[in-house]
Amino acid sequence: MATNIGMMDSAYFVGRSEILTWINDRLQLNLSRIEEAASGAVQCQMIDMTYPGVVPMHKVNFDAKTEYDMIQNYKVLQEAFNKLKIDKHIEVNRLVKGRPLDNLEFLQWLKRYCDSVNGGIMNENYNPVDRRIKGVKDRNPKGSQKIPKSLQTNNVHNPGSGDTVGLDKASGFRQGKTYAAAGGTNSSREVQALSEEIAALKLSMNLLEKEKDFYYGKLRDIEILCQTPELENIPMSVAIKKILYAADAKESALAQAEDFLSQFTTAEAEAEAEAGAEIDA
């Protein structure tokens, strides 16, 4: 089962939206941000779905919040990689920090890998919700561990689970809208207008997604440049990484980066002044 895939560059053009849709559809989750997959649990279950039985799901903690618990999940993933002879280094220290760029890149690789196995065809007999819940129960047979709602369902119809409430509500909503439209004298025009509006919105979303991916690619190039051994410790690279890795999305890290550069420039000027004074003396 040895596998050593040379990932094509095209794999890294897959956007966040597509990655999240891939995860949510396959694992019946409801992730809205890439960072929510930083614990490593999602990656473990993706491999479990691709190679059923290889990952001991009772060791996977979907409720991991601390770096220690997240690291344990990545250890489980690394063990699975070793069993499958998947030659892929996992940057655990970066991933557990929840940095969007690092996690997106790893998930892009994972999608490319999973799609390469059996043509990316999903295992219809694999129930991701049941598999997660069984893992939680097996981890603690006494049942004292509460099963989070997020592991039970993604509030969408779960095939094979008998839970059709979400689907029925959605269907009812669609039927109601259709009925209302049919009752009007201009129903055909209204439907056509709505269809055109939806098509325009989809086009707009696609354009925005491409634009976002375009700028993400530039940011990734800058990050790679700043991580090269020759440049990673120079002040400008450090300042740029402060901006790239800022965790607070509400506040700009520009001021912090500028302050760092200012301190370095001041210290450098003082050092030059001292050196000049010594020469004059």
LINBELLIN-V540314 format. One record per pair of residues at least 12 apart in sequence whose C-alpha atoms are under 7 Angstrom apart, sorted by sequence separation. I is the first residue (numbers start at 1). J is the second residue. D is the distance in whole Angstrom. If there is no record, write none. Layout:
i=I j=J d=D
i=I j=J d=D
This chain:
i=20 j=32 d=7
i=61 j=73 d=7
i=60 j=73 d=6
i=20 j=34 d=7
i=243 j=257 d=7
i=242 j=257 d=6
i=16 j=34 d=7
i=74 j=92 d=7
i=133 j=151 d=7
i=239 j=257 d=5
i=41 j=60 d=6
i=132 j=151 d=6
i=133 j=152 d=7
i=41 j=61 d=6
i=41 j=62 d=5
i=71 j=92 d=7
i=239 j=260 d=7
i=129 j=151 d=6
i=239 j=261 d=7
i=129 j=152 d=6
i=129 j=153 d=6
i=39 j=64 d=6
i=55 j=80 d=6
i=54 j=80 d=6
i=70 j=96 d=6
i=235 j=261 d=7
i=67 j=96 d=6
i=40 j=70 d=6
i=39 j=70 d=5
i=41 j=73 d=6
i=40 j=73 d=5
i=44 j=77 d=5
i=39 j=73 d=7
i=40 j=74 d=6
i=38 j=95 d=6
i=39 j=96 d=6
i=38 j=96 d=6
i=38 j=98 d=5
i=35 j=98 d=5
i=35 j=99 d=7
i=50 j=114 d=7
i=35 j=100 d=6
i=38 j=103 d=6
i=34 j=100 d=6
i=35 j=103 d=7
i=34 j=103 d=7
i=34 j=104 d=6
i=49 j=126 d=7
i=58 j=135 d=4
i=57 j=135 d=5
i=58 j=136 d=6
i=58 j=138 d=6
i=59 j=139 d=7
i=58 j=139 d=5
i=2 j=84 d=6
i=3 j=85 d=6
i=4 j=86 d=6
i=1 j=84 d=6
i=2 j=85 d=5
i=3 j=86 d=5
i=4 j=87 d=5
i=1 j=85 d=7
i=2 j=86 d=7
i=16 j=104 d=7
i=12 j=105 d=7
i=14 j=108 d=7
i=12 j=108 d=6
i=11 j=108 d=6
i=11 j=109 d=7
i=28 j=128 d=7
i=11 j=112 d=6
i=27 j=128 d=5
i=28 j=129 d=7
i=29 j=153 d=7
i=30 j=154 d=5
i=28 j=153 d=7
i=29 j=154 d=5
i=28 j=154 d=6
i=99 j=245 d=6
i=15 j=213 d=6
i=13 j=213 d=7
